[in-house]
Amino acid sequence: MKKGVQTLCTALVILLLVSSMLAACGKGSGTDNAGGAEGETNATEGGGTDGTVFNETGFPIVNEPITLHFFAQRSPTNGPYNDMLVFREYEKMTNIHIEWEDVPSEGFTERKNLLFASNELPDAFYKSGITPLEAVKYGSSGMLIPLEDLIDKYAPNIKRIFEQYPEIEATITAPDGHIYALPSIIDLEAARTNKFWVNKKWLDNLGLEVPETADELIEVLRAFKEKDANGNGDPNDEIPLSEWDWGGLLNAFSGSWGLLQQMGYNLNVVDGKVDIWMTDDRYKELLMFFNQLYTEGLLDNTIFTQKSSEFVAKMGAGTLGMFHNQASDPFAAHKDDYMGIAPIKGTMGDRMTNAGPIARDFGAFAITSNNKYPEATIRWLDYFFSEEGSIFFRYGIEGETFYYKEDGYPEYTDEILNDERGLGVAIGQFTPWPGGGSPQYVTLKNASAINPPEVQAAQEALSPYMPEVIYGTPVFDEATAKEVDTLRQDIDTYFNESSAKFITGAIGFDQWDEYVSTLESMNLGRLEEIYQEALDSATK
């Protein structure tokens, strides 16, 4: 934005303008790292798009209050965004009021699609899960605006991180050279994996060892199901194994059959070659393993239908024998009962685990063409990518929701740590980060809730089995994106439905060849070619 030209009209106007400038500088100088780069506090004024005085650095971001409408996803652990302490306090700092339309995870995608289809856009999408295909489609059509120039001019913290990790910018830049959506940035390995949690108390009650192989896992799960693992006299109230949903189950175990989820899809990258493995024999073996678990009642039979809130409740109640989750906060009240273990060795001898890239949650934030204050909006977001701002976002207010330990690291208050609702829910009342998907900067310094000692130990168990290279989801040009979208609509629907039927026994494995032929007839080979071209382009 060009700086506003001050017009000398009357002495009174001059007096009011000078007073306003002094007041703005006074507010900005009282806050460390007030929305600028680390240590930058001086405020520079510029004319807003509608005459509002916008400050390029420092707080407040604008001298006169403005309102922005954000459309956001609300995870099960989150409270209402309008009531969140972090956002209420940040409004005081910035002079920007956010009118939140926060929609629960169930039904969020449908609501988001309806907004785009009707062109009834908010000012910004927040925690919005915009896919690369959506970014290109709605960016090239003008519904989402390019962000790279705004970042270069008004987002010094995001710009600094891009310079530190060039692969981030390469991953999120569309083929036309524009950045239409921003991810969360995860500079902490433990925040990029789902840990394999096993109920150690149940193992000890039954005299069992930690399972290392698929066969050993089945034996442990059988014991959990049949031998009153929790020792309460009721042999039927334990759930041996559960996961968030079908996608969570696949992500949790596919690596143990040598099947990784690279480039944001069901594919491996080996020696520079892409292999979509949905028709591979290894995948058939994995489905047969799942089918055995399901048939014997070892796998939660609600895996294809349960809501995410229901799974969170199961974790929090400590009624699960095994499951996967990034951190321990959802089951904080029972965390001493669980331990993180290494991935199992599958029936074909593989032992790997999936992990996300540094740029996670593509499309966590985007600004729309309806936004009258894009410069102020990007500055509003940028502060949360500084060290101070990221701690504020994840911990709230010092003395109220957290304190600094002797080692200089922040820690939540005992009231929050011991909240009977669980740590994730307690934190989720004053900040939206629990549940994932927020535009945020996660580091060792600000991650005590997701990286306590038990999570660090669980990550140490996984680290030897992580892939050496993790490829992010490619951003295709509009024509290719449309082709990918069209291909994947049919392929993914058939893949997911067929997988569920194989697992539940609705169809038998004697129909595997028919399944393979059907996928191949849907141009699975062409989809693989497109991903190969994207990989070749990214690795030139």
N, C-alpha and C positions, 0 to 999 in steps of 0.2 A: 504494500500500500504506500502511495506517495504521501509525504508529510503534508499536513494541511497548511495552507497559506494564511497567516494571521493578517487580518484586515484591520487597519487602524481606522475606527469609526469615531469613537468618542472616548473621552478620558475615563468614563465609567466602565466601558467595555474593557479597556486596557486594565483597569484596576481589578475587575472581576476575573479576567483571564490570568493575571499574575497570581492572584490569590489561589485560583484553582491549581495552578502549576505547583505552587509552594506546598499546598495540601497534599497533592499527589506524591511529590518527592518525600514529604515527611512520612507518609505511610510506607513507601517503598524502602526507605533507608532503615526502617526499624525491623526488617525481616531478613535473615540470612538467606542467600541464594533466592531472592524473591522472583522466581520465575525465569531468571536468565540462566546463563551458563554458570558452572560452579563458581561461587564467590562473586558473581556479578549482581550489583544491587542498584545501579543508577537508572533512573527512569528517563526515557526519551519519548516525547509526545509526538503523535501523528494524528492526522484527521481520520476519523472512522468513516466507513462507507456512507453513513447517513449524518455525518457531522459530529458524532460522538467522539470525544477525545480518547484515542487509543494509545497506550504506553507500550513502546516496543520492548522495554525491560522493566523490571521491578513490579511492585504491587502498589495500587490496584492495577489490573490489566486495562480497565476502562475507568474513566473518572466519573461517568454517570452510569447508574445501574442499567443493565440490559438483561433480557430474558432469552434463553435458548431452549428449544424443544428437542430433547434427546429421546430416541427410541432405544430401549435397552432390554437385554435378556436378564431375567432374575432366576438364579439357581435356587434349588430347594433350601440351601443353607442361608440364603439372603433374606433380610427384612426389606420393607419398602424403602426404595431409594430416597424418596423425599424426606424420610426420617433419619437418614444416616448422618452420624456426627461428622464424618469426614467432609461430606458435601455441604452440610450446613456451615461448618467452619470455613470451608474454602470459599463459599459465597461471600463471607465477610472480607476475606483477603483479596478477592478479585473484583468485586462488584458485579459478578455474573451470576444471575439466578438461573438454575437449570429446572425446567419444567419436565419432570421425568414421566415417561410412559414406559414403565417397567413391566414386562410381560413374562409370566412363568415359562420355564423351559419347555414344558409340554404345550404345544401349540404356537411356540414362538416363530418357527420357520414359516408356518402358514400365514401368520400375521405380517411377517416381514415381506413375504412374496406379494401379499395383497397391497401393501403400501407402494411397492414398486409398480405393480400392475395398474393401480389407480392413479399413480403419480401424486399421491398425497404424502409428500415426503416430510420427515422431520428436518431439523437443522443438522443433526448428526445421528449416526448409528453408533451405539456404544455396546460393548460386549456382544457384538452383533453377529458373529459367525458368518460374515460375508465371504463367500467362496471366491477363489481366483476367477472362476467362470463369471460369477456375478460382478466382480470388480471390473472385468473387461467389458462385459455387456452393458452395465449401467454407467461405467466410466466413459466409454466411447460414445454413448448416447447423450452424455451431458448431465445425467442425473446425479452422478458422483463427480466431484471436482478433483483436478490434479493437486497433489500435496507437495511435490518436490520443491517448488519455489517458496512455498510457505515455510517449509522445514528449513530451507537454506537461510531465509531471512529472519524467521521468528521462533524457531525451535532449536536453540543451540544444544540442548541436552540430547535430543534425538539425533541431531547432526553429528555430535561427538561419538555416539554409539555406532552410527553408521560408519564413521571413519575407523573406529576400532575393529569392527567386524564387517568388512566390505561385502561378505557373502549375504548379509541381511538385505541390503539394498538391491543386490542382484536378484535375490529370490522374490522380492515383492514388486519389482518393476515390470510393468506390462510391456509387450513388444513395441508399443508406440512410444516408449520412453517415459511414460507417466507412472506415478505412484498414486493409486486410487484408494488404497486402504492400508492401514497400519496393523502390524501384529503385536502381540506381547513379545517381549525380549527376555529370554531365560538364560542368564549367565551362570546358572547353577545346575550341574548335572543331575542332582537328585530331583530337580523339578521337571525333568524331561522323561521320567520313567514311571511306570506303574509298578509298585513293589508287590512281590508275591508274599502275602501274609498268611501264616498258618497259626492256628490256635495251639500254642505251646502248652497251655494248661491241659487241654484235652489230650495232647500227646503224652504228657507226663501221667495223667490219670490212667491211661491205658497202657503205659509202658512201651510206647512206640518211638521209633527213630524218625528223624526228618526224612521225607522221601527224596530220593535222588533220580529215580526213573519213573516212566509212565506206569509200569506194573506196580512199583512200590506206592505210587500215589493212589492207585485204585484200592490197594489193600488198606491204606490209611483211611481213605474215605469210607470204605465199607465198615471199618471199625467205628468211625464217628457215627455212622448211621445206626448200627446194630447194637452197640455196647454201652449205651447211656454215657456218652463221652463227658457230659457236664456233671454227671454224678448226682442228679436230682431225683432219680428214681423213675423218670419218664423217658423211655428209650425213643420217643417219637418227636421230641421237640428240638432236635438238632438239625441244622441244615448243613450238610457236609461241604458243599461248594456252591458259591453264587458269584455272579458278576453284575456289573451295571446293566448290561443288555447284550444282545447278540454281538454287536461290534466290539464290546469290551471283552467278551469271551474269546473272540477270534484274535484280537490283539494280544491277549494274555498268553495264549498257548501256541500261536502259529510259529514263533521262533524255535520252539522245541521240535518242530518238524522241518526246520530249515527254510521257513517261509516268512520273509520280512515284509513290512509295509513301508516301502521306500517311495519317495516322490508323492506321498499322500495317497497311495493306492496299493492294491494287492499285487505287489511286484517285487522281484529281486533285481539287483544290479550286480552282475558278476563280470569282471574284466571288461567293463564298459558296455556290456550288453544287457538290455532290459528283458525280463522274463515275467510276463503276467501268469501267475501260477494257479489260477483258478481251475484249470483242467489237469494239473499235474497229479501224478500218482501220490505224491507226498500229501497233497490236500485231501485226496480220498482217504488216506491213512488217518489223517487228523479227524476227518468227519466220522470215521469208524470208531475212533477213540471217544469222541463226543457222544456218539450214539450209545456206546456202552455205558458211559456215565449217566446219560439220561434214562436209559432203559432200566438200570439198576436203582434208580432213585438217588443217585449220588450227586447229580446236578440239579440245582433249584429248578423245579418245573415251571416257574414263572419267568424264566430267563427271557422269553420272547414277548412278554406282556407287561412285566412290572414297570412301574413308574420309577424314575430316578429317586424320588423322595422316599419310596418304599425301600429301595436298596440302602439308602442312607440310614433309614431307621433300623434295618437289620444289622448294619455295621455297628451302629451306636448301641444296640442292645446286647452285643457280644454273643449272638446266637449262631454265628457262622464258623465253620471249621476252617475254611480257606476262601480267599478272595484276593482280588488285585485292587489296589488304590495307590495314588501317588504318595499320600502322607498318612499320618496317624490321627489327625485331628477329628475325623468323624467318629472314631471309636476311642476318644481320649479317656473315657471312664473305664475302659477295659484294655488300655494299651499294654499293661503289664502282662496280659494273657497272651499277647501275640508277638511273633518274631518274624522278621523278613528272611526269606530263604532264596537260594539260587533257583533259576528256572530248571525244570526237570529235563532229563534226557528223553527225547521222544523215541518212538518205536523204530525209527530208522537211524538212530544214533546222533541226531542233531541236538545242539544245546545252545540256543541264542535267545536274546530278548529284544523286543522292539523298543525304540526310543525316539523322541522327537528332536527336531533341529533347534538351534538357538532361537531362530525366529519361529515362535509357536503361535498357534491360534490366529492364523491368517485372517485378516478382515475383522479384527477386534474393534476397529474404529474407522469411520469414514465421515466425510463432510459432504453434504448435499448441495445442489445448486440453489436450494431455497434459502440457504444460510446468508444472512446479510452481514455477518461478522466473521468471516473465515479467519482473519488474522488473529482476532481475539480468541477464537475457538481453538486454533492450533497452539496458542500460548497457554490456554487453559489446560490442555492435555500435556504439554511439554514439561511442565513443572514436575509431574509425576514420574518423569524419566531422569530426574536428578537424584543424587543420593539423599538429600534432605526430603525432597518431595516423595520419593519412593518409600521412605520410612513413614512419612505422614500418611500416605495412601494405605499402607499395610498395617500400621500400628495405631494411627489416630493421634491423640493429643497427649504429650508428655505430662505425667502427673495425674492423668485422668484414665487413660486406657493402657499406658505403658510407662516404663522407666528405663533408664540406661544402666546396664550392669557395669561392674568394675572394669570389664574388658572393653567397654565402649560400645557393646552391641545392645540393641534394644530388646526388651522383653515385656510381654504382656503382664498386666497386674494379676495378682493372685485371684482376684474376683473373676477375671475372665478365664484364667487357666483352670479354675475349679468350677466353672459354671456347670450346673447339672444337665443342661441341654447339650453339652459337648462343646469343645473348643471351636470347631468350625462354625457352628450356629451362633455362638456367642460373638465371635469376630464378625460374622456376616450381618450382624445388626448395625454395625457402625461403618463398615466398608464392604464393597461388593466383590472383593477378590476371592473369597471362598467359593468353591464350585467351578473355578476356572473360567477362561475366556475373556478376562478383562484386559484392556490395553495397559500394560504395566511393565515394570523393569524389576526382575527378580534376581537378587544377588545373594551371596553368602551373608552380607551384612543385614539384610532385611527379611530373612527367611526362617526365623527360629520356629515359627508355627508349623512349617512344612519340612523342616530339617532338624528336628530335635535328635538326641542321641539314637533313639530306636530307628529313625528314618535313615540316619547316616549309616548305621549298621546294615540296614536292609539294602541301601544303595551299594555298599561295599560287596554284598553278596551278588549283586547283579552286574557290577561294573566289568568283571572279566568276560562277560558274555554279550556285551554291547557291540554293535557293528562299528567298524573303524571309521566309516564315512556314513553320514546320515543326510540323504538328499531331501530337500524341501519340495513342496508341491510346486510344479511349474506354473507360470502365468502365460497362457497361450494368447495369440492374437485373436481378434474377434471371430474370424471365420473358423479357425481351428477350434476355438473354445465352443462354438456352436456345434461343430462336428463331434467334439468330445462329449458335450452335454447330450446330444442326441444318441450317440452310441451307448453311453453309460446309463441312460435312463432305462433302456431295455436290458442291457447286460447286468447292471447292478440289481435291478428288480428280480430278474430270473435267478441270478446267483444267490441272493439273500433268501428268496422263497424256497429254492431248491435245497439250499444248505439246511434250512430249518426242517424241511421234510425228511431229509436224510437223517438228521439228528433225532427227530421224534419217531422215526420209523414209518412215517406216512408214505414214503417210497423206499424201496429196497435198493441195496447197492448193486443188484443185478441190472439196474437201470442207469448205471454210471455212464456207459458208453453213449446212451441216448442223451444224457445230460451234457456230455462233452460235445457231441455233434451239434446240439442245439446252440450252445455258446459259440462254437466256431461259425455257425450259420449267421450269427448276429454280428459278424465282422470283428470278432475279438482280435484277429490278426492285424486289422487296420488300426485298432486302438493301441496295440503294442508298438506299431510303427510310429505312431504320433508321439508316444512317450520316448521312444528311442531318439527321434529327431530332437525333442526337447532336451534330452540328456546330452546329445552331441553338441547342441548349440551352447548349452551352459558350461560345458567342459572344454570348449575350444582353447 
